[in-house]
């Protein structure tokens, strides 16, 4: 008589949420590596090409904390399942896009689904695992983000070269459908629903401020609007962001606790991460077009393979520095990481139109290892905050700073100036 193995509920939760986070994480790098081909096929302008990437990160980051609050109010599993459905539908729509504008719109749909997944997966895991196993489960779940970062470059290049760029979105459909069905059948609500309300004022100010600021920055080098309008958009965005900070200090139940900025460990740590992310975000996009451009002429798959050292070293040095920072403190690793990345970027400034992989390997490894040191160390510093609310705010801000490397909010100016003289056509 055969004995049927029944998986424990906690492992079902870990497997399901890890699969979903992997799918959402893949989407950042998998799209970047295919951008030259997407831009050429859709006849997308430089501005549209930028916002194909930018829209995903902007939406995800803006609504992440509020979606977490919604989950506390209405149920984490319920909104997690909704996220799987929205992300899968958005992926299907992205594959059917016939213009740059359509793809941007459908990427926003994707981003809304991803925000539900990112904001709820850790909470669902926390509900399912006891205190002794919780750290290990969260660590395994976070590994999927790194795996998505590494494999996204290669998988995106492979699919683009063999089946076409539309399949980088359609590959999510079977994974998403499986995740939706499995989640609906197996996952159950364990967390306690809480009261509270959504900070609509904060959400509107943050979103509108970021959109205005980024529009001003991306339109500026393209000379689409007059300089006065561009400056008005930039300063208007900054004014709205300043108003956001002021409003959050006055609202009874804010989406973000601005009092954290009074803590030096929070302010300096996140500022360091953000500075590093500015450079790293611009690097991946610029290198994608450099490798597939008129001088190097590599395929999307080859370009993805060339860029693996960056993600691989982040995955390698991140956990090591995080573990060591528990013993020796974070200051040394943050400073050392920034200096290491700076050396890598200094070497990259010497790039010639034609370069061998061996000449690119060392600077890419330096950039990746330095970035891994900074981000993982800053993540660990969030544990030093006393209340769970402060930890949640810290993790959200760290997510914003650290993942701007994927979403390119800050590196977009550099990209604009670079692409103003480089053809997107293949």
Secondary structure, DSSP 8 states (H G I E B T S, - for coil): --------HHHHHHHHHHHHHHHHHHHHHHHHTTHHHHHHHHT--HHHHHHHHHHHHHHHHHHHHHHHHHHHHH-HHHHHHHHHHHHHHHHHHHHT--SHHHHHHHHHHHHHHHHHHHHHHHHHHHHHS-HHHHHHHHHHHHHHHHHHHHHHHHHHHHHHHHT-TTHHHHHHHHHHHHHHHHHHHH----S--------HHHHHHHHHHHHHHHHHHHHHTTT-S-HHHHHHHHHHHHHHHHHHHHHHHH-TT-SS-GGGGGSHHHHHHHHHHHHHHHHHHHHHHHHHHHHHSTTT---HHHHHHHHHHHHHHHHHHHHHHHHHHHHH-SHHHHHHHHHHHHHHHHHHTT--SS--HHHHHHHHHHHHHHHHHHHHHHHHHGGG-SSHHHHHHHHHHHHHHHTHHHH-TTTHHHHHHHHTTS----
